[in-house]
Amino acid sequence: MTDRCGRDRSSPDVAAAAGPARISRRQALGWMALGALGLHGALTPRAAGEAPAKELALVRGGEPGVLTRRAVEALGGMTRFVPRGATVVIKPNIGWDRPPELGANTHPEVVATLVTLALEAGAKRVRVMDHTCNDARRCYARSGIEAAARAAGAEVIHLLDGRGTEMKIGGERLATWPVHREVVEADVRINVPVAKHHSLCAASLGMKNWLGAIDGRRNQLHQDIALASVDLAAFFRPALTVLDATRLLRNNGPQGGNPEDVEQPRTMMAGVDPVAIEAFGAHLLGLSAAALPQIARAVERGMGSASWERPGLATIDLES
């Protein structure tokens, strides 16, 4: 018997639960206020004569770990986002039972480098987690993410069915929804999606990646996936978004499976404007920003700008 994501309900990874607990609005807002502290570096006043911090960094032409480190350095370093002693959640896409070269999941070297950078910045604890669609144990293992993250010093958590806590999302589509507390209770959230085609909504990028931080019947959101994605992005409010385009699954996403569908852009964009990063991801996939309704919705809600080519962008070509 399979569940709503197509997983075997008999698997030990799909543990039984009595049902989601509920928390008050005051508790949820308190947790989110703590998480917003991860934005402190973007808001810290600059010293006299200091150059403005970059909002976005686009790095091309390197290996995944190098791209990641150079992108974060171009933004001012991980200390901009991670206060000493913070608990950090890194949220990659680990949804599918696929190896790294097929581009269905975030590259393990990207995740491991972010773990290293967060610990170097003084994080007390770094956790890596996702609510997968295929069997969690297989996704975490075959993607290479579990081994790489643990080797870098992270705690790796499988977010499983029935473990969510009902929270007030306060969105247009999602008033309340079961959310994984491990994500909400972090001081800093780093969103690390992979850029890829998606048969349902044209592209899977940063905003949609937050569906892996919630519980419940996620397939019910498919008809309103753009609006639900914006609601979740506004709720989780990452301090940093890192879009992995080291490989690009152009067709047959989100799972893929055919190496012929995968290109090798060796590219990454990171920054504090998740909307601009979403628009850049659309550009990589040959789509206009207008083709992804979540971009316009997010702009309307003041979550960022759809313009990624702007003065606040640092561009680095490692092959030049």
C-alpha positions as CSV (number, residue, x, y, z in Angstrom):
1,M,0.0,0.0,0.0
2,T,1.4,3.4,-1.0
3,D,0.9,6.9,0.5
4,R,0.0,10.1,-1.3
5,C,3.6,10.6,-2.4
6,G,3.8,7.0,-3.8
7,R,5.9,5.6,-0.9
8,D,5.4,2.1,0.6
9,R,3.3,2.6,3.8
10,S,4.9,-0.6,5.2
11,S,8.3,1.0,5.2
12,P,9.8,1.7,8.7
13,D,10.5,5.2,7.5
14,V,6.8,6.0,7.3
15,A,6.1,5.8,11.0
16,A,2.6,5.8,12.5
17,A,1.5,8.9,14.3
18,A,-1.6,9.8,16.3
19,G,-2.1,13.0,14.2
20,P,-0.6,16.5,14.1
21,A,-0.4,18.5,17.3
22,R,-1.6,22.1,17.4
23,I,0.1,25.2,18.6
24,S,-1.1,28.7,19.3
25,R,-0.6,31.6,17.0
26,R,1.6,33.2,19.7
27,Q,3.9,30.2,19.7
28,A,4.2,30.1,15.9
29,L,4.9,33.8,15.7
30,G,7.5,33.5,18.5
31,W,9.4,30.8,16.6
32,M,9.3,32.7,13.4
33,A,10.6,35.8,15.1
34,L,13.6,33.8,16.4
35,G,14.1,32.5,12.9
36,A,14.1,36.0,11.4
37,L,17.3,36.7,13.4
38,G,19.1,34.9,10.6
39,L,18.6,38.0,8.5
40,H,20.6,40.1,10.9
41,G,23.6,40.3,8.7
42,A,21.6,41.7,5.8
43,L,20.3,44.5,8.1
44,T,23.5,45.4,10.0
45,P,24.5,49.0,9.4
46,R,27.7,49.4,7.3
47,A,30.8,51.0,8.7
48,A,31.8,54.4,7.1
49,G,33.3,53.8,3.7
50,E,32.3,50.2,3.6
51,A,30.9,49.0,0.2
52,P,27.3,48.0,0.2
53,A,26.7,44.3,0.7
54,K,25.6,42.4,-2.4
55,E,22.1,41.1,-2.6
56,L,22.8,38.4,-5.2
57,A,25.8,36.4,-6.3
58,L,26.0,34.6,-9.6
59,V,29.0,32.2,-10.0
60,R,29.8,30.1,-13.1
61,G,32.3,27.6,-14.2
62,G,33.4,25.7,-11.2
63,E,32.8,22.5,-9.2
64,P,29.7,22.5,-6.9
65,G,31.6,23.1,-3.6
66,V,33.8,25.9,-5.1
67,L,30.7,27.6,-6.6
68,T,29.0,27.5,-3.2
69,R,31.9,28.9,-1.3
70,R,32.6,31.7,-3.8
71,A,28.9,32.6,-3.9
72,V,28.6,33.0,-0.2
73,E,31.9,34.9,0.0
74,A,30.6,37.3,-2.7
75,L,27.6,38.1,-0.4
76,G,29.9,39.0,2.5
77,G,30.5,35.5,4.0
78,M,28.4,33.2,6.1
79,T,28.8,35.3,9.2
80,R,26.4,37.7,7.5
81,F,23.6,35.1,7.9
82,V,24.6,32.9,10.8
83,P,25.1,34.4,14.3
84,R,27.5,32.6,16.6
85,G,25.7,29.9,18.6
86,A,22.8,29.7,16.2
87,T,20.9,26.5,15.2
88,V,20.8,26.4,11.4
89,V,18.5,24.3,9.2
90,I,19.7,23.7,5.6
91,K,16.7,22.7,3.4
92,P,17.9,21.0,0.2
93,N,15.7,19.1,-2.3
94,I,16.1,15.4,-1.4
95,G,12.8,14.3,-2.7
96,W,13.8,11.6,-5.1
97,D,15.6,8.3,-5.2
98,R,18.1,9.5,-7.8
99,P,21.9,9.9,-7.9
100,P,23.5,13.4,-8.1
101,E,24.2,13.3,-11.9
102,L,20.5,13.1,-12.8
103,G,19.8,16.5,-11.3
104,A,16.6,15.6,-9.4
105,N,18.1,16.6,-6.0
106,T,20.4,19.3,-4.7
107,H,24.0,18.3,-5.3
108,P,25.6,16.8,-2.1
109,E,28.7,18.9,-2.4
110,V,26.6,22.1,-2.3
111,V,24.9,20.9,0.9
112,A,28.2,19.8,2.5
113,T,29.9,23.1,1.7
114,L,27.0,25.1,3.3
115,V,27.3,22.9,6.4
116,T,31.0,23.6,6.6
117,L,30.5,27.4,6.1
118,A,27.8,27.6,8.8
119,L,30.0,25.7,11.3
120,E,33.0,27.9,10.4
121,A,30.7,31.0,11.1
122,G,30.1,29.7,14.6
123,A,26.8,27.8,14.3
124,K,26.1,25.7,17.4
125,R,24.3,23.1,15.3
126,V,23.5,22.5,11.7
127,R,20.7,20.3,10.6
128,V,19.9,19.0,7.1
129,M,16.4,17.9,6.4
130,D,13.6,17.3,3.8
131,H,10.3,15.6,3.6
132,T,10.9,13.3,0.6
133,C,8.4,11.8,-1.9
134,N,10.2,8.5,-2.5
135,D,11.4,6.4,0.5
136,A,13.4,8.7,2.8
137,R,16.2,6.3,3.5
138,R,16.8,5.6,-0.2
139,C,16.5,9.3,-1.2
140,Y,19.0,10.5,1.5
141,A,21.4,7.7,0.7
142,R,21.3,7.6,-3.1
143,S,21.3,11.4,-3.5
144,G,24.6,11.4,-1.6
145,I,23.4,14.1,0.7
146,E,23.2,12.2,4.0
147,A,26.8,10.9,3.8
148,A,28.1,14.3,2.6
149,A,26.2,16.3,5.2
150,R,27.2,14.0,8.1
151,A,30.9,14.1,7.0
152,A,30.8,17.9,7.1
153,G,29.4,17.9,10.7
154,A,25.7,18.2,10.2
155,E,22.9,16.4,12.0
156,V,20.7,14.7,9.3
157,I,16.9,14.4,10.0
158,H,14.3,12.5,8.0
159,L,11.0,14.5,8.0
160,L,8.4,11.8,8.0
161,D,4.6,11.6,7.5
162,G,2.4,12.4,10.5
163,R,5.0,14.3,12.4
164,G,3.8,17.8,11.5
165,T,2.3,20.4,13.9
166,E,-0.7,22.4,12.7
167,M,0.4,26.1,12.5
168,K,-1.1,29.3,11.2
169,I,0.5,30.0,7.8
170,G,-1.5,33.2,7.3
171,G,-1.4,32.9,3.5
172,E,-3.9,33.4,0.7
173,R,-4.1,29.6,0.0
174,L,-2.8,28.2,3.3
175,A,-4.5,29.6,6.4
176,T,-3.2,26.7,8.5
177,W,-1.2,23.6,7.6
178,P,0.9,20.9,9.4
179,V,4.5,22.1,9.5
180,H,7.6,20.3,10.6
181,R,8.7,22.0,13.8
182,E,12.4,21.2,13.3
183,V,12.4,23.7,10.4
184,V,10.4,26.4,12.2
185,E,12.3,26.3,15.4
186,A,15.7,27.0,13.8
187,D,17.4,30.4,14.3
188,V,18.5,30.4,10.6
189,R,17.0,28.7,7.6
190,I,19.0,28.3,4.4
191,N,16.9,27.2,1.3
192,V,19.0,25.1,-1.1
193,P,16.8,24.1,-4.1
194,V,17.9,22.5,-7.3
195,A,16.8,24.2,-10.6
196,K,14.8,21.7,-12.7
197,H,11.9,21.2,-15.0
198,H,8.6,20.2,-13.3
199,S,5.8,18.6,-15.3
200,L,3.1,20.1,-13.1
201,C,4.2,23.7,-12.8
202,A,7.0,24.1,-15.5
203,A,9.8,24.6,-12.9
204,S,10.8,23.5,-9.5
205,L,12.9,26.2,-7.8
206,G,13.2,27.9,-4.4
207,M,9.6,28.6,-3.4
208,K,8.3,25.2,-4.2
209,N,11.2,23.6,-2.3
210,W,9.3,24.6,0.9
211,L,6.8,21.9,0.3
212,G,9.4,19.6,1.7
213,A,9.2,21.4,5.1
214,I,5.5,20.6,5.6
215,D,3.4,17.5,6.4
216,G,-0.1,16.7,5.5
217,R,-1.6,15.8,2.2
218,R,0.6,17.9,0.0
219,N,-1.0,16.6,-3.2
220,Q,-4.0,18.7,-2.3
221,L,-1.9,21.7,-3.0
222,H,-1.1,20.8,-6.6
223,Q,-4.0,22.8,-8.1
224,D,-2.8,25.9,-6.4
225,I,0.9,25.1,-6.3
226,A,2.1,28.6,-7.2
227,L,0.0,30.3,-4.5
228,A,0.8,27.7,-1.9
229,S,4.5,28.0,-2.7
230,V,4.4,31.8,-2.1
231,D,2.5,31.3,1.2
232,L,5.2,28.9,2.4
233,A,8.1,31.0,1.2
234,A,6.6,34.0,3.1
235,F,6.1,31.8,6.2
236,F,9.6,30.2,6.4
237,R,11.5,33.4,5.3
238,P,15.0,32.0,4.6
239,A,18.0,34.1,5.6
240,L,19.8,32.8,2.5
241,T,18.7,31.1,-0.7
242,V,21.2,29.1,-2.8
243,L,20.0,27.9,-6.2
244,D,21.9,24.8,-7.4
245,A,22.2,24.8,-11.1
246,T,25.4,22.8,-11.3
247,R,23.3,20.4,-13.3
248,L,20.0,21.3,-15.0
249,L,17.2,18.8,-15.5
250,R,15.5,20.3,-18.5
251,N,12.9,17.6,-19.2
252,N,10.9,15.0,-17.4
253,G,11.1,16.6,-14.0
254,P,10.8,16.5,-11.1
255,Q,12.2,12.9,-11.0
256,G,14.0,12.7,-14.3
257,G,16.0,9.5,-14.7
258,N,17.5,9.9,-18.2
259,P,21.0,11.4,-18.4
260,E,20.1,12.9,-21.8
261,D,17.7,15.3,-20.1
262,V,20.4,16.8,-18.0
263,E,22.7,19.7,-18.9
264,Q,25.8,20.9,-17.0
265,P,25.6,24.7,-16.6
266,R,28.0,24.6,-13.6
267,T,26.2,27.7,-12.3
268,M,24.9,28.9,-8.9
269,M,23.0,31.9,-7.7
270,A,22.8,32.8,-4.0
271,G,21.3,35.8,-2.2
272,V,18.8,37.4,0.0
273,D,16.1,38.0,-2.6
274,P,14.3,34.7,-3.2
275,V,12.1,36.2,-5.9
276,A,15.0,37.4,-8.0
277,I,16.6,34.0,-7.6
278,E,13.3,32.4,-8.7
279,A,13.3,34.6,-11.8
280,F,16.9,33.6,-12.6
281,G,16.0,30.0,-12.3
282,A,13.2,30.5,-14.8
283,H,15.7,32.2,-17.1
284,L,18.0,29.2,-17.0
285,L,15.1,26.9,-18.0
286,G,14.2,29.2,-20.9
287,L,11.1,30.6,-19.2
288,S,10.0,34.1,-18.7
289,A,9.2,35.3,-15.2
290,A,5.6,35.7,-16.3
291,A,5.5,31.9,-17.0
292,L,5.8,31.2,-13.3
293,P,2.8,32.8,-11.4
294,Q,4.5,32.6,-8.1
295,I,7.0,35.3,-9.1
296,A,4.3,38.0,-9.7
297,R,2.5,36.9,-6.6
298,A,5.6,37.2,-4.5
299,V,6.4,40.6,-6.0
300,E,2.9,41.8,-5.1
301,R,3.4,40.7,-1.5
302,G,6.7,42.6,-1.2
303,M,8.9,39.5,-1.0
304,G,11.4,40.7,-3.5
305,S,12.0,41.8,-7.1
306,A,11.7,39.8,-10.3
307,S,14.8,41.7,-11.6
308,W,18.0,39.7,-11.0
309,E,20.2,41.7,-13.4
310,R,20.8,44.7,-11.2
311,P,23.5,46.7,-9.3
312,G,23.3,44.5,-6.3
313,L,24.4,41.4,-8.3
314,A,28.0,40.1,-8.0
315,T,29.0,38.1,-11.1
316,I,32.0,35.7,-11.0
317,D,33.2,33.6,-13.9
318,L,35.7,31.1,-12.6
319,E,36.8,30.1,-16.1
320,S,37.7,33.6,-17.3
